[in-house]
Amino acid sequence: MQIRPRIKLELTHADKTVEIIGWLLIFAIWGLAFDKFNSLTAIIPTHYNGSGVPDGFGDKWMFLTLPLVATVLFIAMTLLNKPVGCNYLK
């Protein structure tokens, strides 16, 4: 069996810049969420119908769902983009 060379990939300057901007935006989203959290009422609308009338309601902790989903997705995409060697091609 032929041994294949291991490729060592590194992030480019543009990749690192995008990662830093992404982390700054995640921190900004969380900062804004916590800044506005205390001014929310106990029950907030969570869904609107086609006319723009709220038809779903939840606790104000539901407000943190969007920053949480954004953070999980960003971390997952960052880990998937992490350059690794091609060890699985052996």
PyMOL Python script that loads the backbone (N, CA, C, O; Angstrom):
from pymol import cmd

cmd.read_pdbstr("""\
ATOM      1  N   MET A   1       0.838  -1.175   0.000  1.00  0.00           N
ATOM      2  CA  MET A   1       0.000   0.000   0.000  1.00  0.00           C
ATOM      3  C   MET A   1       0.884   1.239   0.000  1.00  0.00           C
ATOM      4  O   MET A   1       1.878   1.311   0.724  1.00  0.00           O
ATOM      5  N   GLN A   2       0.515   2.194  -0.807  1.00  0.00           N
ATOM      6  CA  GLN A   2       1.288   3.420  -0.941  1.00  0.00           C
ATOM      7  C   GLN A   2       1.006   4.360   0.233  1.00  0.00           C
ATOM      8  O   GLN A   2      -0.147   4.587   0.599  1.00  0.00           O
ATOM      9  N   ILE A   3       2.066   4.896   0.808  1.00  0.00           N
ATOM     10  CA  ILE A   3       1.914   5.846   1.911  1.00  0.00           C
ATOM     11  C   ILE A   3       1.770   7.242   1.311  1.00  0.00           C
ATOM     12  O   ILE A   3       2.613   7.696   0.538  1.00  0.00           O
ATOM     13  N   ARG A   4       0.712   7.889   1.676  1.00  0.00           N
ATOM     14  CA  ARG A   4       0.447   9.234   1.158  1.00  0.00           C
ATOM     15  C   ARG A   4       1.034  10.276   2.099  1.00  0.00           C
ATOM     16  O   ARG A   4       1.072  10.066   3.312  1.00  0.00           O
ATOM     17  N   PRO A   5       1.489  11.388   1.556  1.00  0.00           N
ATOM     18  CA  PRO A   5       2.044  12.437   2.425  1.00  0.00           C
ATOM     19  C   PRO A   5       0.948  13.106   3.244  1.00  0.00           C
ATOM     20  O   PRO A   5      -0.194  13.228   2.801  1.00  0.00           O
ATOM     21  N   ARG A   6       1.315  13.535   4.438  1.00  0.00           N
ATOM     22  CA  ARG A   6       0.367  14.262   5.284  1.00  0.00           C
ATOM     23  C   ARG A   6       0.437  15.734   4.906  1.00  0.00           C
ATOM     24  O   ARG A   6       1.515  16.323   4.829  1.00  0.00           O
ATOM     25  N   ILE A   7      -0.713  16.305   4.675  1.00  0.00           N
ATOM     26  CA  ILE A   7      -0.790  17.703   4.286  1.00  0.00           C
ATOM     27  C   ILE A   7      -1.036  18.541   5.534  1.00  0.00           C
ATOM     28  O   ILE A   7      -1.971  18.277   6.289  1.00  0.00           O
ATOM     29  N   LYS A   8      -0.208  19.535   5.747  1.00  0.00           N
ATOM     30  CA  LYS A   8      -0.389  20.426   6.892  1.00  0.00           C
ATOM     31  C   LYS A   8      -0.986  21.734   6.384  1.00  0.00           C
ATOM     32  O   LYS A   8      -0.309  22.528   5.730  1.00  0.00           O
ATOM     33  N   LEU A   9      -2.246  21.943   6.689  1.00  0.00           N
ATOM     34  CA  LEU A   9      -2.950  23.145   6.251  1.00  0.00           C
ATOM     35  C   LEU A   9      -2.908  24.199   7.348  1.00  0.00           C
ATOM     36  O   LEU A   9      -2.990  23.879   8.534  1.00  0.00           O
ATOM     37  N   GLU A  10      -2.781  25.432   6.951  1.00  0.00           N
ATOM     38  CA  GLU A  10      -2.793  26.540   7.905  1.00  0.00           C
ATOM     39  C   GLU A  10      -3.823  27.570   7.471  1.00  0.00           C
ATOM     40  O   GLU A  10      -4.110  27.727   6.284  1.00  0.00           O
ATOM     41  N   LEU A  11      -4.371  28.265   8.455  1.00  0.00           N
ATOM     42  CA  LEU A  11      -5.335  29.317   8.161  1.00  0.00           C
ATOM     43  C   LEU A  11      -4.626  30.502   7.502  1.00  0.00           C
ATOM     44  O   LEU A  11      -3.521  30.875   7.896  1.00  0.00           O
ATOM     45  N   THR A  12      -5.268  31.078   6.506  1.00  0.00           N
ATOM     46  CA  THR A  12      -4.716  32.266   5.860  1.00  0.00           C
ATOM     47  C   THR A  12      -5.028  33.498   6.717  1.00  0.00           C
ATOM     48  O   THR A  12      -5.774  33.415   7.693  1.00  0.00           O
ATOM     49  N   HIS A  13      -4.457  34.618   6.343  1.00  0.00           N
ATOM     50  CA  HIS A  13      -4.712  35.875   7.056  1.00  0.00           C
ATOM     51  C   HIS A  13      -6.204  36.234   6.976  1.00  0.00           C
ATOM     52  O   HIS A  13      -6.790  36.710   7.948  1.00  0.00           O
ATOM     53  N   ALA A  14      -6.801  36.000   5.811  1.00  0.00           N
ATOM     54  CA  ALA A  14      -8.234  36.283   5.647  1.00  0.00           C
ATOM     55  C   ALA A  14      -9.076  35.374   6.540  1.00  0.00           C
ATOM     56  O   ALA A  14     -10.060  35.827   7.125  1.00  0.00           O
ATOM     57  N   ASP A  15      -8.701  34.087   6.651  1.00  0.00           N
ATOM     58  CA  ASP A  15      -9.423  33.159   7.518  1.00  0.00           C
ATOM     59  C   ASP A  15      -9.372  33.613   8.974  1.00  0.00           C
ATOM     60  O   ASP A  15     -10.379  33.587   9.681  1.00  0.00           O
ATOM     61  N   LYS A  16      -8.189  34.028   9.408  1.00  0.00           N
ATOM     62  CA  LYS A  16      -8.042  34.483  10.793  1.00  0.00           C
ATOM     63  C   LYS A  16      -8.847  35.755  11.050  1.00  0.00           C
ATOM     64  O   LYS A  16      -9.426  35.923  12.123  1.00  0.00           O
ATOM     65  N   THR A  17      -8.879  36.650  10.062  1.00  0.00           N
ATOM     66  CA  THR A  17      -9.644  37.892  10.198  1.00  0.00           C
ATOM     67  C   THR A  17     -11.135  37.593  10.324  1.00  0.00           C
ATOM     68  O   THR A  17     -11.822  38.182  11.158  1.00  0.00           O
ATOM     69  N   VAL A  18     -11.627  36.686   9.503  1.00  0.00           N
ATOM     70  CA  VAL A  18     -13.049  36.328   9.553  1.00  0.00           C
ATOM     71  C   VAL A  18     -13.378  35.670  10.894  1.00  0.00           C
ATOM     72  O   VAL A  18     -14.435  35.935  11.466  1.00  0.00           O
ATOM     73  N   GLU A  19     -12.494  34.825  11.395  1.00  0.00           N
ATOM     74  CA  GLU A  19     -12.720  34.187  12.700  1.00  0.00           C
ATOM     75  C   GLU A  19     -12.783  35.232  13.816  1.00  0.00           C
ATOM     76  O   GLU A  19     -13.654  35.159  14.683  1.00  0.00           O
ATOM     77  N   ILE A  20     -11.877  36.190  13.799  1.00  0.00           N
ATOM     78  CA  ILE A  20     -11.868  37.238  14.838  1.00  0.00           C
ATOM     79  C   ILE A  20     -13.137  38.076  14.759  1.00  0.00           C
ATOM     80  O   ILE A  20     -13.747  38.379  15.784  1.00  0.00           O
ATOM     81  N   ILE A  21     -13.537  38.449  13.552  1.00  0.00           N
ATOM     82  CA  ILE A  21     -14.782  39.220  13.380  1.00  0.00           C
ATOM     83  C   ILE A  21     -15.972  38.412  13.874  1.00  0.00           C
ATOM     84  O   ILE A  21     -16.868  38.954  14.522  1.00  0.00           O
ATOM     85  N   GLY A  22     -15.983  37.121  13.570  1.00  0.00           N
ATOM     86  CA  GLY A  22     -17.070  36.258  14.033  1.00  0.00           C
ATOM     87  C   GLY A  22     -17.169  36.201  15.544  1.00  0.00           C
ATOM     88  O   GLY A  22     -18.260  36.303  16.105  1.00  0.00           O
ATOM     89  N   TRP A  23     -16.015  36.036  16.214  1.00  0.00           N
ATOM     90  CA  TRP A  23     -16.025  35.999  17.680  1.00  0.00           C
ATOM     91  C   TRP A  23     -16.468  37.328  18.258  1.00  0.00           C
ATOM     92  O   TRP A  23     -17.203  37.357  19.245  1.00  0.00           O
ATOM     93  N   LEU A  24     -16.031  38.432  17.660  1.00  0.00           N
ATOM     94  CA  LEU A  24     -16.460  39.752  18.138  1.00  0.00           C
ATOM     95  C   LEU A  24     -17.970  39.924  17.995  1.00  0.00           C
ATOM     96  O   LEU A  24     -18.620  40.490  18.874  1.00  0.00           O
ATOM     97  N   LEU A  25     -18.521  39.437  16.890  1.00  0.00           N
ATOM     98  CA  LEU A  25     -19.971  39.526  16.693  1.00  0.00           C
ATOM     99  C   LEU A  25     -20.736  38.646  17.683  1.00  0.00           C
ATOM    100  O   LEU A  25     -21.794  39.043  18.170  1.00  0.00           O
ATOM    101  N   ILE A  26     -20.216  37.468  17.980  1.00  0.00           N
ATOM    102  CA  ILE A  26     -20.861  36.600  18.978  1.00  0.00           C
ATOM    103  C   ILE A  26     -20.880  37.295  20.340  1.00  0.00           C
ATOM    104  O   ILE A  26     -21.905  37.298  21.022  1.00  0.00           O
ATOM    105  N   PHE A  27     -19.749  37.882  20.734  1.00  0.00           N
ATOM    106  CA  PHE A  27     -19.714  38.605  22.012  1.00  0.00           C
ATOM    107  C   PHE A  27     -20.652  39.813  21.987  1.00  0.00           C
ATOM    108  O   PHE A  27     -21.270  40.131  23.002  1.00  0.00           O
ATOM    109  N   ALA A  28     -20.765  40.484  20.850  1.00  0.00           N
ATOM    110  CA  ALA A  28     -21.671  41.624  20.738  1.00  0.00           C
ATOM    111  C   ALA A  28     -23.125  41.179  20.864  1.00  0.00           C
ATOM    112  O   ALA A  28     -23.925  41.854  21.513  1.00  0.00           O
ATOM    113  N   ILE A  29     -23.471  40.057  20.256  1.00  0.00           N
ATOM    114  CA  ILE A  29     -24.840  39.532  20.356  1.00  0.00           C
ATOM    115  C   ILE A  29     -25.179  39.228  21.810  1.00  0.00           C
ATOM    116  O   ILE A  29     -26.250  39.592  22.294  1.00  0.00           O
ATOM    117  N   TRP A  30     -24.248  38.548  22.512  1.00  0.00           N
ATOM    118  CA  TRP A  30     -24.503  38.227  23.918  1.00  0.00           C
ATOM    119  C   TRP A  30     -24.567  39.487  24.778  1.00  0.00           C
ATOM    120  O   TRP A  30     -25.396  39.578  25.683  1.00  0.00           O
ATOM    121  N   GLY A  31     -23.703  40.450  24.502  1.00  0.00           N
ATOM    122  CA  GLY A  31     -23.721  41.698  25.263  1.00  0.00           C
ATOM    123  C   GLY A  31     -25.030  42.445  25.085  1.00  0.00           C
ATOM    124  O   GLY A  31     -25.604  42.946  26.051  1.00  0.00           O
ATOM    125  N   LEU A  32     -25.497  42.516  23.852  1.00  0.00           N
ATOM    126  CA  LEU A  32     -26.773  43.173  23.578  1.00  0.00           C
ATOM    127  C   LEU A  32     -27.931  42.434  24.231  1.00  0.00           C
ATOM    128  O   LEU A  32     -28.844  43.057  24.774  1.00  0.00           O
ATOM    129  N   ALA A  33     -27.895  41.103  24.180  1.00  0.00           N
ATOM    130  CA  ALA A  33     -28.967  40.306  24.790  1.00  0.00           C
ATOM    131  C   ALA A  33     -29.030  40.541  26.302  1.00  0.00           C
ATOM    132  O   ALA A  33     -30.111  40.730  26.858  1.00  0.00           O
ATOM    133  N   PHE A  34     -27.884  40.529  26.957  1.00  0.00           N
ATOM    134  CA  PHE A  34     -27.887  40.747  28.409  1.00  0.00           C
ATOM    135  C   PHE A  34     -28.197  42.198  28.773  1.00  0.00           C
ATOM    136  O   PHE A  34     -28.764  42.470  29.832  1.00  0.00           O
ATOM    137  N   ASP A  35     -27.826  43.119  27.898  1.00  0.00           N
ATOM    138  CA  ASP A  35     -28.134  44.522  28.144  1.00  0.00           C
ATOM    139  C   ASP A  35     -29.646  44.770  28.106  1.00  0.00           C
ATOM    140  O   ASP A  35     -30.170  45.533  28.918  1.00  0.00           O
ATOM    141  N   LYS A  36     -30.334  44.136  27.180  1.00  0.00           N
ATOM    142  CA  LYS A  36     -31.776  44.349  27.015  1.00  0.00           C
ATOM    143  C   LYS A  36     -32.633  43.390  27.827  1.00  0.00           C
ATOM    144  O   LYS A  36     -33.846  43.582  27.922  1.00  0.00           O
ATOM    145  N   PHE A  37     -32.027  42.359  28.416  1.00  0.00           N
ATOM    146  CA  PHE A  37     -32.787  41.326  29.105  1.00  0.00           C
ATOM    147  C   PHE A  37     -33.607  41.881  30.266  1.00  0.00           C
ATOM    148  O   PHE A  37     -34.766  41.500  30.426  1.00  0.00           O
ATOM    149  N   ASN A  38     -33.046  42.757  31.065  1.00  0.00           N
ATOM    150  CA  ASN A  38     -33.764  43.281  32.245  1.00  0.00           C
ATOM    151  C   ASN A  38     -34.931  44.181  31.875  1.00  0.00           C
ATOM    152  O   ASN A  38     -35.843  44.358  32.681  1.00  0.00           O
ATOM    153  N   SER A  39     -34.927  44.750  30.684  1.00  0.00           N
ATOM    154  CA  SER A  39     -36.032  45.623  30.289  1.00  0.00           C
ATOM    155  C   SER A  39     -37.200  44.857  29.675  1.00  0.00           C
ATOM    156  O   SER A  39     -38.216  45.464  29.334  1.00  0.00           O
ATOM    157  N   LEU A  40     -37.079  43.540  29.526  1.00  0.00           N
ATOM    158  CA  LEU A  40     -38.163  42.740  28.955  1.00  0.00           C
ATOM    159  C   LEU A  40     -39.254  42.478  29.982  1.00  0.00           C
ATOM    160  O   LEU A  40     -39.001  42.463  31.187  1.00  0.00           O
ATOM    161  N   THR A  41     -40.468  42.273  29.489  1.00  0.00           N
ATOM    162  CA  THR A  41     -41.557  41.859  30.368  1.00  0.00           C
ATOM    163  C   THR A  41     -41.400  40.378  30.670  1.00  0.00           C
ATOM    164  O   THR A  41     -40.582  39.705  30.044  1.00  0.00           O
ATOM    165  N   ALA A  42     -42.169  39.863  31.620  1.00  0.00           N
ATOM    166  CA  ALA A  42     -42.041  38.460  32.028  1.00  0.00           C
ATOM    167  C   ALA A  42     -42.437  37.506  30.905  1.00  0.00           C
ATOM    168  O   ALA A  42     -41.874  36.418  30.784  1.00  0.00           O
ATOM    169  N   ILE A  43     -43.406  37.911  30.083  1.00  0.00           N
ATOM    170  CA  ILE A  43     -43.857  37.085  28.953  1.00  0.00           C
ATOM    171  C   ILE A  43     -43.620  37.875  27.674  1.00  0.00           C
ATOM    172  O   ILE A  43     -44.000  39.042  27.571  1.00  0.00           O
ATOM    173  N   ILE A  44     -42.983  37.220  26.695  1.00  0.00           N
ATOM    174  CA  ILE A  44     -42.681  37.887  25.428  1.00  0.00           C
ATOM    175  C   ILE A  44     -43.287  37.091  24.276  1.00  0.00           C
ATOM    176  O   ILE A  44     -43.459  35.878  24.396  1.00  0.00           O
ATOM    177  N   PRO A  45     -43.615  37.749  23.159  1.00  0.00           N
ATOM    178  CA  PRO A  45     -44.097  37.013  21.994  1.00  0.00           C
ATOM    179  C   PRO A  45     -42.962  36.204  21.362  1.00  0.00           C
ATOM    180  O   PRO A  45     -41.842  36.693  21.219  1.00  0.00           O
ATOM    181  N   THR A  46     -43.266  34.972  20.991  1.00  0.00           N
ATOM    182  CA  THR A  46     -42.251  34.115  20.369  1.00  0.00           C
ATOM    183  C   THR A  46     -42.581  33.775  18.923  1.00  0.00           C
ATOM    184  O   THR A  46     -41.736  33.243  18.204  1.00  0.00           O
ATOM    185  N   HIS A  47     -43.798  34.076  18.492  1.00  0.00           N
ATOM    186  CA  HIS A  47     -44.197  33.779  17.112  1.00  0.00           C
ATOM    187  C   HIS A  47     -45.253  34.779  16.675  1.00  0.00           C
ATOM    188  O   HIS A  47     -46.096  35.205  17.465  1.00  0.00           O
ATOM    189  N   TYR A  48     -45.193  35.144  15.408  1.00  0.00           N
ATOM    190  CA  TYR A  48     -46.169  36.070  14.830  1.00  0.00           C
ATOM    191  C   TYR A  48     -46.834  35.405  13.636  1.00  0.00           C
ATOM    192  O   TYR A  48     -46.184  34.664  12.899  1.00  0.00           O
ATOM    193  N   ASN A  49     -48.129  35.663  13.435  1.00  0.00           N
ATOM    194  CA  ASN A  49     -48.815  35.116  12.268  1.00  0.00           C
ATOM    195  C   ASN A  49     -48.535  35.998  11.050  1.00  0.00           C
ATOM    196  O   ASN A  49     -47.756  36.947  11.137  1.00  0.00           O
ATOM    197  N   GLY A  50     -49.155  35.695   9.941  1.00  0.00           N
ATOM    198  CA  GLY A  50     -48.907  36.422   8.706  1.00  0.00           C
ATOM    199  C   GLY A  50     -49.324  37.878   8.762  1.00  0.00           C
ATOM    200  O   GLY A  50     -48.810  38.690   7.993  1.00  0.00           O
ATOM    201  N   SER A  51     -50.239  38.231   9.648  1.00  0.00           N
ATOM    202  CA  SER A  51     -50.695  39.612   9.793  1.00  0.00           C
ATOM    203  C   SER A  51     -49.818  40.421  10.742  1.00  0.00           C
ATOM    204  O   SER A  51     -50.030  41.623  10.907  1.00  0.00           O
ATOM    205  N   GLY A  52     -48.849  39.783  11.356  1.00  0.00           N
ATOM    206  CA  GLY A  52     -47.984  40.483  12.293  1.00  0.00           C
ATOM    207  C   GLY A  52     -48.507  40.501  13.712  1.00  0.00           C
ATOM    208  O   GLY A  52     -47.990  41.231  14.558  1.00  0.00           O
ATOM    209  N   VAL A  53     -49.530  39.703  13.981  1.00  0.00           N
ATOM    210  CA  VAL A  53     -50.117  39.628  15.322  1.00  0.00           C
ATOM    211  C   VAL A  53     -49.452  38.463  16.066  1.00  0.00           C
ATOM    212  O   VAL A  53     -49.376  37.357  15.531  1.00  0.00           O
ATOM    213  N   PRO A  54     -48.970  38.700  17.293  1.00  0.00           N
ATOM    214  CA  PRO A  54     -48.346  37.597  18.032  1.00  0.00           C
ATOM    215  C   PRO A  54     -49.351  36.494  18.334  1.00  0.00           C
ATOM    216  O   PRO A  54     -50.453  36.764  18.813  1.00  0.00           O
ATOM    217  N   ASP A  55     -48.964  35.236  18.050  1.00  0.00           N
ATOM    218  CA  ASP A  55     -49.838  34.106  18.364  1.00  0.00           C
ATOM    219  C   ASP A  55     -49.114  33.029  19.172  1.00  0.00           C
ATOM    220  O   ASP A  55     -49.661  31.948  19.390  1.00  0.00           O
ATOM    221  N   GLY A  56     -47.905  33.314  19.611  1.00  0.00           N
ATOM    222  CA  GLY A  56     -47.166  32.414  20.484  1.00  0.00           C
ATOM    223  C   GLY A  56     -46.430  33.243  21.526  1.00  0.00           C
ATOM    224  O   GLY A  56     -45.865  34.291  21.217  1.00  0.00           O
ATOM    225  N   PHE A  57     -46.444  32.765  22.756  1.00  0.00           N
ATOM    226  CA  PHE A  57     -45.826  33.510  23.844  1.00  0.00           C
ATOM    227  C   PHE A  57     -44.959  32.592  24.680  1.00  0.00           C
ATOM    228  O   PHE A  57     -45.198  31.386  24.737  1.00  0.00           O
ATOM    229  N   GLY A  58     -43.945  33.164  25.335  1.00  0.00           N
ATOM    230  CA  GLY A  58     -43.064  32.378  26.187  1.00  0.00           C
ATOM    231  C   GLY A  58     -42.442  33.242  27.263  1.00  0.00           C
ATOM    232  O   GLY A  58     -42.632  34.458  27.300  1.00  0.00           O
ATOM    233  N   ASP A  59     -41.703  32.595  28.128  1.00  0.00           N
ATOM    234  CA  ASP A  59     -40.996  33.282  29.201  1.00  0.00           C
ATOM    235  C   ASP A  59     -39.889  34.155  28.603  1.00  0.00           C
ATOM    236  O   ASP A  59     -39.431  33.902  27.488  1.00  0.00           O
ATOM    237  N   LYS A  60     -39.470  35.160  29.329  1.00  0.00           N
ATOM    238  CA  LYS A  60     -38.457  36.059  28.777  1.00  0.00           C
ATOM    239  C   LYS A  60     -37.110  35.376  28.592  1.00  0.00           C
ATOM    240  O   LYS A  60     -36.245  35.913  27.901  1.00  0.00           O
ATOM    241  N   TRP A  61     -36.909  34.210  29.188  1.00  0.00           N
ATOM    242  CA  TRP A  61     -35.677  33.458  28.967  1.00  0.00           C
ATOM    243  C   TRP A  61     -35.599  32.926  27.540  1.00  0.00           C
ATOM    244  O   TRP A  61     -34.516  32.579  27.069  1.00  0.00           O
ATOM    245  N   MET A  62     -36.732  32.857  26.850  1.00  0.00           N
ATOM    246  CA  MET A  62     -36.736  32.435  25.448  1.00  0.00           C
ATOM    247  C   MET A  62     -35.976  33.432  24.579  1.00  0.00           C
ATOM    248  O   MET A  62     -35.551  33.102  23.472  1.00  0.00           O
ATOM    249  N   PHE A  63     -35.810  34.637  25.081  1.00  0.00           N
ATOM    250  CA  PHE A  63     -35.083  35.686  24.364  1.00  0.00           C
ATOM    251  C   PHE A  63     -33.625  35.284  24.112  1.00  0.00           C
ATOM    252  O   PHE A  63     -33.008  35.757  23.158  1.00  0.00           O
ATOM    253  N   LEU A  64     -33.077  34.414  24.963  1.00  0.00           N
ATOM    254  CA  LEU A  64     -31.689  34.001  24.838  1.00  0.00           C
ATOM    255  C   LEU A  64     -31.503  32.837  23.868  1.00  0.00           C
ATOM    256  O   LEU A  64     -30.386  32.357  23.680  1.00  0.00           O
ATOM    257  N   THR A  65     -32.583  32.388  23.259  1.00  0.00           N
ATOM    258  CA  THR A  65     -32.494  31.279  22.310  1.00  0.00           C
ATOM    259  C   THR A  65     -31.671  31.651  21.082  1.00  0.00           C
ATOM    260  O   THR A  65     -30.822  30.870  20.649  1.00  0.00           O
ATOM    261  N   LEU A  66     -31.905  32.812  20.523  1.00  0.00           N
ATOM    262  CA  LEU A  66     -31.186  33.210  19.311  1.00  0.00           C
ATOM    263  C   LEU A  66     -29.675  33.350  19.543  1.00  0.00           C
ATOM    264  O   LEU A  66     -28.902  32.831  18.738  1.00  0.00           O
ATOM    265  N   PRO A  67     -29.220  34.027  20.606  1.00  0.00           N
ATOM    266  CA  PRO A  67     -27.774  34.064  20.838  1.00  0.00           C
ATOM    267  C   PRO A  67     -27.176  32.678  21.091  1.00  0.00           C
ATOM    268  O   PRO A  67     -26.049  32.402  20.679  1.00  0.00           O
ATOM    269  N   LEU A  68     -27.928  31.810  21.766  1.00  0.00           N
ATOM    270  CA  LEU A  68     -27.439  30.460  22.034  1.00  0.00           C
ATOM    271  C   LEU A  68     -27.282  29.662  20.739  1.00  0.00           C
ATOM    272  O   LEU A  68     -26.262  29.006  20.531  1.00  0.00           O
ATOM    273  N   VAL A  69     -28.284  29.720  19.878  1.00  0.00           N
ATOM    274  CA  VAL A  69     -28.209  29.004  18.598  1.00  0.00           C
ATOM    275  C   VAL A  69     -27.076  29.569  17.739  1.00  0.00           C
ATOM    276  O   VAL A  69     -26.342  28.810  17.107  1.00  0.00           O
ATOM    277  N   ALA A  70     -26.930  30.887  17.714  1.00  0.00           N
ATOM    278  CA  ALA A  70     -25.854  31.516  16.937  1.00  0.00           C
ATOM    279  C   ALA A  70     -24.488  31.068  17.453  1.00  0.00           C
ATOM    280  O   ALA A  70     -23.584  30.804  16.660  1.00  0.00           O
ATOM    281  N   THR A  71     -24.333  30.982  18.756  1.00  0.00           N
ATOM    282  CA  THR A  71     -23.059  30.573  19.340  1.00  0.00           C
ATOM    283  C   THR A  71     -22.745  29.117  19.012  1.00  0.00           C
ATOM    284  O   THR A  71     -21.621  28.796  18.625  1.00  0.00           O
ATOM    285  N   VAL A  72     -23.729  28.238  19.164  1.00  0.00           N
ATOM    286  CA  VAL A  72     -23.520  26.817  18.865  1.00  0.00           C
ATOM    287  C   VAL A  72     -23.160  26.627  17.391  1.00  0.00           C
ATOM    288  O   VAL A  72     -22.235  25.880  17.071  1.00  0.00           O
ATOM    289  N   LEU A  73     -23.880  27.292  16.502  1.00  0.00           N
ATOM    290  CA  LEU A  73     -23.594  27.170  15.075  1.00  0.00           C
ATOM    291  C   LEU A  73     -22.212  27.728  14.728  1.00  0.00           C
ATOM    292  O   LEU A  73     -21.491  27.130  13.930  1.00  0.00           O
ATOM    293  N   PHE A  74     -21.841  28.845  15.308  1.00  0.00           N
ATOM    294  CA  PHE A  74     -20.543  29.442  15.017  1.00  0.00           C
ATOM    295  C   PHE A  74     -19.410  28.536  15.494  1.00  0.00           C
ATOM    296  O   PHE A  74     -18.429  28.336  14.777  1.00  0.00           O
ATOM    297  N   ILE A  75     -19.542  27.990  16.696  1.00  0.00           N
ATOM    298  CA  ILE A  75     -18.505  27.097  17.207  1.00  0.00           C
ATOM    299  C   ILE A  75     -18.417  25.834  16.355  1.00  0.00           C
ATOM    300  O   ILE A  75     -17.320  25.364  16.053  1.00  0.00           O
ATOM    301  N   ALA A  76     -19.563  25.284  15.966  1.00  0.00           N
ATOM    302  CA  ALA A  76     -19.559  24.088  15.120  1.00  0.00           C
ATOM    303  C   ALA A  76     -18.887  24.365  13.776  1.00  0.00           C
ATOM    304  O   ALA A  76     -18.082  23.561  13.305  1.00  0.00           O
ATOM    305  N   MET A  77     -19.214  25.495  13.163  1.00  0.00           N
ATOM    306  CA  MET A  77     -18.602  25.836  11.881  1.00  0.00           C
ATOM    307  C   MET A  77     -17.107  26.116  12.029  1.00  0.00           C
ATOM    308  O   MET A  77     -16.328  25.798  11.129  1.00  0.00           O
ATOM    309  N   THR A  78     -16.701  26.703  13.146  1.00  0.00           N
ATOM    310  CA  THR A  78     -15.289  26.955  13.398  1.00  0.00           C
ATOM    311  C   THR A  78     -14.530  25.634  13.529  1.00  0.00           C
ATOM    312  O   THR A  78     -13.439  25.481  12.978  1.00  0.00           O
ATOM    313  N   LEU A  79     -15.112  24.688  14.258  1.00  0.00           N
ATOM    314  CA  LEU A  79     -14.450  23.393  14.424  1.00  0.00           C
ATOM    315  C   LEU A  79     -14.406  22.618  13.111  1.00  0.00           C
ATOM    316  O   LEU A  79     -13.418  21.939  12.828  1.00  0.00           O
ATOM    317  N   LEU A  80     -15.459  22.710  12.311  1.00  0.00           N
ATOM    318  CA  LEU A  80     -15.458  22.018  11.019  1.00  0.00           C
ATOM    319  C   LEU A  80     -14.453  22.635  10.052  1.00  0.00           C
ATOM    320  O   LEU A  80     -13.933  21.941   9.178  1.00  0.00           O
ATOM    321  N   ASN A  81     -14.181  23.898  10.193  1.00  0.00           N
ATOM    322  CA  ASN A  81     -13.244  24.596   9.320  1.00  0.00           C
ATOM    323  C   ASN A  81     -11.796  24.446   9.779  1.00  0.00           C
ATOM    324  O   ASN A  81     -10.869  24.837   9.070  1.00  0.00           O
ATOM    325  N   LYS A  82     -11.607  23.879  10.967  1.00  0.00           N
ATOM    326  CA  LYS A  82     -10.254  23.751  11.520  1.00  0.00           C
ATOM    327  C   LYS A  82      -9.412  22.899  10.577  1.00  0.00           C
ATOM    328  O   LYS A  82      -9.790  21.777  10.242  1.00  0.00           O
ATOM    329  N   PRO A  83      -8.269  23.435  10.150  1.00  0.00           N
ATOM    330  CA  PRO A  83      -7.427  22.654   9.245  1.00  0.00           C
ATOM    331  C   PRO A  83      -6.784  21.484   9.983  1.00  0.00           C
ATOM    332  O   PRO A  83      -6.154  21.659  11.026  1.00  0.00           O
ATOM    333  N   VAL A  84      -6.954  20.307   9.431  1.00  0.00           N
ATOM    334  CA  VAL A  84      -6.349  19.104   9.994  1.00  0.00           C
ATOM    335  C   VAL A  84      -5.618  18.366   8.896  1.00  0.00           C
ATOM    336  O   VAL A  84      -5.873  18.575   7.709  1.00  0.00           O
ATOM    337  N   GLY A  85      -4.724  17.518   9.296  1.00  0.00           N
ATOM    338  CA  GLY A  85      -4.026  16.694   8.320  1.00  0.00           C
ATOM    339  C   GLY A  85      -4.969  15.667   7.715  1.00  0.00           C
ATOM    340  O   GLY A  85      -6.042  15.408   8.260  1.00  0.00           O
ATOM    341  N   CYS A  86      -4.584  15.100   6.625  1.00  0.00           N
ATOM    342  CA  CYS A  86      -5.420  14.113   5.947  1.00  0.00           C
ATOM    343  C   CYS A  86      -5.084  12.709   6.435  1.00  0.00           C
ATOM    344  O   CYS A  86      -4.731  11.842   5.636  1.00  0.00           O
ATOM    345  N   ASN A  87      -5.191  12.482   7.744  1.00  0.00           N
ATOM    346  CA  ASN A  87      -4.861  11.184   8.303  1.00  0.00           C
ATOM    347  C   ASN A  87      -5.811  10.084   7.846  1.00  0.00           C
ATOM    348  O   ASN A  87      -5.436   8.911   7.819  1.00  0.00           O
ATOM    349  N   TYR A  88      -7.013  10.446   7.495  1.00  0.00           N
ATOM    350  CA  TYR A  88      -7.994   9.444   7.107  1.00  0.00           C
ATOM    351  C   TYR A  88      -7.760   8.926   5.699  1.00  0.00           C
ATOM    352  O   TYR A  88      -8.470   8.018   5.267  1.00  0.00           O
ATOM    353  N   LEU A  89      -6.804   9.460   4.972  1.00  0.00           N
ATOM    354  CA  LEU A  89      -6.524   9.001   3.616  1.00  0.00           C
ATOM    355  C   LEU A  89      -5.468   7.896   3.568  1.00  0.00           C
ATOM    356  O   LEU A  89      -5.058   7.477   2.486  1.00  0.00           O
ATOM    357  N   LYS A  90      -5.035   7.430   4.719  1.00  0.00           N
ATOM    358  CA  LYS A  90      -4.007   6.387   4.725  1.00  0.00           C
ATOM    359  C   LYS A  90      -4.463   5.147   4.022  1.00  0.00           C
ATOM    360  O   LYS A  90      -3.714   4.174   3.938  1.00  0.00           O
TER     361      LYS A  90
END
""", "prot")
cmd.dss("prot")
cmd.show_as("cartoon", "prot")
cmd.util.cbc("prot")
cmd.orient("prot")
